[in-house]
Amino acid sequence: MAESDTGASCCHERIMAWHWEEGGVMCFTPTMEEFRDFNKYVAFMEQQGAHRCGIAKVIPPKEWCPRKSYDDIGSLKIETPISQFVTGQQGVYQVYNIQKKSLTFDEFSQMACSDK
């Protein structure tokens, strides 16, 4: 089997780090140790070809708990936000993504909730 078929990687010893789901979606099941460094795990997902699929599913480990509150994310920086513009009709559409300057979550929230 090819490396991408098994999900094996030189930096991951588990044999089935991912599998295919119905509809051709790659499904990843990281361990808690892998999940702690999510940026590194995303790099692994891209090594396996997830970036070519358009969408991927990540099932967090059983011991992971989501945040209880999002009160502390106001200063979180969104490095490369995009504005998306869609034009078209009758099933033919064009999408334009325009990269904007970085901003904090609070700045984004203000912009999203404004009347403009």
Secondary structure, 3 states (H helix, E strand, C coil): CCHHHHCCECCECCCCCEEEECCCEEEECCCHHHHHCHHHHHHHHHHCCHHHCCCEEECCCCCCCCCCCCCCCCCCEECCCEEEEEEEECCEEEEEEEECCCEEHHHHHHHHHCCC
